[in-house]
Amino acid sequence: MASVHLDIGINAPADAVWSALASTGEAHKIFAPVLSGCRLESADVRIATFANGMVVKERIIDVDADRMRIAYAVIESAFVHHNASMQVVAADDGTCRFVWTADLLPHAAIDDVGPLMRAGALALKQNMESAL
């Protein structure tokens, strides 16, 4: 199993970043241009379309407002296993950190998923900071 762990600082208030992240059906807005589309198929299933044309179906496992954390699993893809969590952590100076962790099988999936996650995290940072 491979894991990707990202932890980036965002010069934006944690509440603002969490509010955007918690809108699970609008992920394409905060992860643009990496995501080009996103829609909810049901209350706990979303379809995410990447700019490269890849489409994945994700089950939203948990949206925890107290911990500002979302857990999800990719349920229809070429992966044997892909679960992840995204969390916003408030900092004392009014900024925050975005922590994103994914566990993947097969191990080689890290070659595709790792760069997409890094690009997505940087897109989130840029989009949230420019929204201020």
FIKEVO-485063 format. One line per 2 residues: their letters; for each residue y, z, x of C-alpha. Coordinates in nm, 3 decimals, padded with zeros to 5 digits. Each point is the difference from the previous one (the first is absolute). Last residue first. Example, Ala and Ser with C-alpha at 12.3 -4.5 7.8 and 13.67 -1.06 7.14 Angstrom:
2
sa) -00.106 00.714 01.367 ~ -00.344 00.066 -00.137
//
This chain:
132
la) 03.718 00.022 -00.972 ~ -00.232 -00.289 -00.092
se) 00.004 -00.126 00.360 ~ -00.188 00.309 00.118
mn) -00.264 -00.033 -00.272 ~ -00.059 -00.370 00.061
qk) -00.012 00.033 00.379 ~ -00.240 00.295 -00.003
la) -00.223 -00.158 -00.264 ~ -00.008 -00.325 00.199
la) -00.091 00.193 00.316 ~ -00.286 00.171 -00.184
ga) -00.119 -00.332 -00.141 ~ 00.004 -00.172 00.340
rm) -00.202 00.287 00.148 ~ -00.240 -00.008 -00.296
lp) -00.045 -00.376 00.028 ~ -00.060 00.027 00.377
gv) -00.269 00.267 -00.050 ~ -00.172 -00.172 -00.293
dd) -00.105 -00.320 00.174 ~ -00.137 00.129 00.332
ia) -00.096 00.330 -00.164 ~ -00.251 -00.190 -00.210
ah) -00.219 -00.020 00.313 ~ -00.127 00.354 -00.071
pl) -00.167 -00.118 -00.317 ~ 00.099 00.216 -00.171
ld) 00.344 00.155 -00.019 ~ 00.181 00.333 -00.021
at) 00.375 -00.017 -00.063 ~ 00.284 00.239 00.080
wv) 00.370 -00.038 -00.079 ~ 00.260 00.265 00.083
fr) 00.364 -00.075 -00.085 ~ 00.242 00.247 00.154
ct) 00.322 00.122 -00.155 ~ 00.377 00.028 00.036
gd) 00.226 00.273 -00.135 ~ 00.025 00.189 00.331
da) -00.275 00.251 -00.080 ~ -00.265 -00.270 -00.031
av) -00.187 -00.090 -00.318 ~ -00.354 -00.139 00.026
vq) -00.090 -00.310 -00.201 ~ -00.372 -00.067 -00.027
ms) -00.217 -00.309 -00.021 ~ -00.376 00.026 -00.032
an) -00.278 -00.247 00.064 ~ -00.347 -00.113 -00.094
hh) -00.171 -00.314 00.117 ~ -00.379 -00.038 00.003
vf) -00.234 -00.300 00.014 ~ 00.304 -00.223 00.037
as) 00.001 -00.361 -00.124 ~ 00.208 00.105 -00.297
ei) -00.020 00.154 -00.344 ~ 00.032 00.378 -00.015
va) 00.271 00.082 00.253 ~ 00.036 00.375 -00.028
ya) 00.310 00.207 -00.069 ~ 00.163 00.335 00.078
ir) 00.369 00.061 -00.061 ~ 00.189 00.297 00.143
mr) 00.336 00.161 -00.068 ~ -00.171 00.342 00.030
da) 00.136 00.128 -00.331 ~ 00.009 -00.352 -00.148
dv) -00.372 -00.058 00.056 ~ -00.097 -00.352 -00.109
di) -00.378 -00.010 00.027 ~ -00.285 -00.253 00.007
ir) 00.197 -00.320 -00.057 ~ -00.271 -00.264 -00.005
ek) 00.096 -00.308 00.198 ~ -00.070 -00.368 -00.058
vv) 00.090 -00.222 00.291 ~ 00.159 -00.345 00.024
mg) 00.050 -00.180 00.332 ~ 00.257 -00.279 -00.012
na) 00.170 00.069 00.335 ~ 00.294 00.158 -00.185
ft) -00.239 00.259 -00.140 ~ -00.090 00.034 -00.366
ai) -00.083 00.346 -00.134 ~ -00.196 00.050 -00.322
rv) 00.018 00.350 -00.136 ~ -00.252 00.226 -00.169
da) 00.067 00.353 -00.127 ~ 00.200 -00.047 -00.320
se) -00.140 -00.350 -00.049 ~ 00.050 -00.342 00.160
lr) 00.320 00.121 00.161 ~ 00.188 -00.270 00.183
cg) 00.102 -00.081 00.354 ~ 00.153 -00.300 00.169
sl) 00.126 -00.138 00.330 ~ -00.116 00.285 00.220
vp) 00.090 -00.021 00.369 ~ 00.357 -00.113 -00.085
af) 00.040 00.239 -00.171 ~ -00.172 00.343 00.010
ik) 00.260 00.177 -00.215 ~ 00.019 -00.260 -00.276
ha) -00.365 -00.107 00.023 ~ -00.106 00.357 -00.079
eg) 00.130 -00.035 -00.354 ~ -00.312 00.096 -00.194
ts) -00.040 00.324 00.194 ~ 00.346 00.133 -00.078
al) -00.085 00.312 00.202 ~ 00.113 -00.174 00.320
as) 00.353 -00.057 -00.130 ~ 00.041 00.357 -00.122
wv) -00.157 00.130 00.321 ~ 00.248 -00.188 00.218
ad) 00.294 00.130 -00.202 ~ -00.132 00.358 -00.004
ap) -00.065 -00.009 00.375 ~ 00.362 -00.084 00.074
an) 00.052 -00.305 00.220 ~ 00.002 -00.061 00.375
ig) -00.373 -00.065 00.010 ~ -00.217 00.132 00.282
id) -00.341 -00.155 00.052 ~ -00.355 00.138 00.005
lh) -00.286 -00.249 -00.006 ~ -00.372 00.075 00.025
vs) -00.257 -00.280 -00.023 ~ -00.365 00.097 -00.010
am) -00.316 -00.190 00.087 ~ -00.350 00.077 -00.119
//
